[in-house]
């Protein structure tokens, strides 16, 4: 793993007994000695600390202010960026000309700029795409650590280290003064739990992480539990559940496209792939991302094909065991005529066809602080 990058918390991960693996060009902990299952449960019952410093952090400014920056960014995605209020965050999608998803990201509107958090594997391509597509803007990737604190005890844990976050609601953003420097805080995450993502200066990152780990009930969590948590929450993993060939509509992400950008809206269309996406909104897609529950105890993982009798109808893109729901769960794409909850399909698993049922998402209700 000599060619892989390391986050500012690498030494701490090793000290904590993290099993380091390659992920998106970085050496990151897949688990700690506690194990994936117990790390998952800890996040659901108390609080988990995640190192997500491999993600890309991008700041966008415009000489005419953040309204102009928002207008420029909105031309690249189907979300209502112009209507995003200061101190708020929104999920967004960078789109290709064919309507496929180049990346999914979080957009924060701050007093003087936009702050974007993008996926690690896409961050350099995203930066080039944004710089080319927003010629009047300054688009810069910054070097800061990024930590996520997730779970029912997340608020109390972060409040103990950085007072002032308890008043924030889901998708609020704020800059909080702390002994660990200016913290860029959003009340959001990737687990379905209440929690926060915090951007912290690199030099302060380890001390900040140690302060959080000193709070009773805080558990370090690796990539393994991060994946099972997001799967239970019905959240997409870029490159696996969504990619440059997947439209937001067939990905079941229609909720992320606000009325202002849809047909008849105040700023209808005008984004890459708008013809395809608006047509799919009006007429429906030919396939849809759905939740799936295999019968029995054997998980069905990514790549398993789905059938109705002898006809292939789709495939699983993410799958595994859901520790909180205590049974196998999966997500995948199926023909729209077989996408209704309650439909029974067959998954091809180790030479056998085993029943799998289409269900609604998420598998476990979210616990965000509204």
Secondary structure, DSSP 8 states (H G I E B T S, - for coil): -TTSEE-TTHHHHHHTT-EEEEETTEEEEEE-TT-HHHHHHHHHHSEEEEE-TTSEEEEEEETT-HHHHHHHHHTTSSS--TT--TTEEEEEEEE-TTSBEEEEEEEEE-SS-EEEEE-GGGHHHHHHHHHHH-TTEEEEE--EEEEEEESTTHHHHHHHHSTT-TT--TTBEEEE--TTS-EEEES--SSSSSEEEEEEEHHHHHHHHHHHHTSTTEEE--HHHHHHHHHHTT---BTTTB-TT-BTTTTT-GGGS-GGGSTTSTT---STTHHHHHHHHHH--SEEEEEEEESSS----TT-EEEETTEEEEEEEEEEEETTTTEEEEEEEEEGGG-STT-EEEEEETTEEEEEEEE-S-SS------
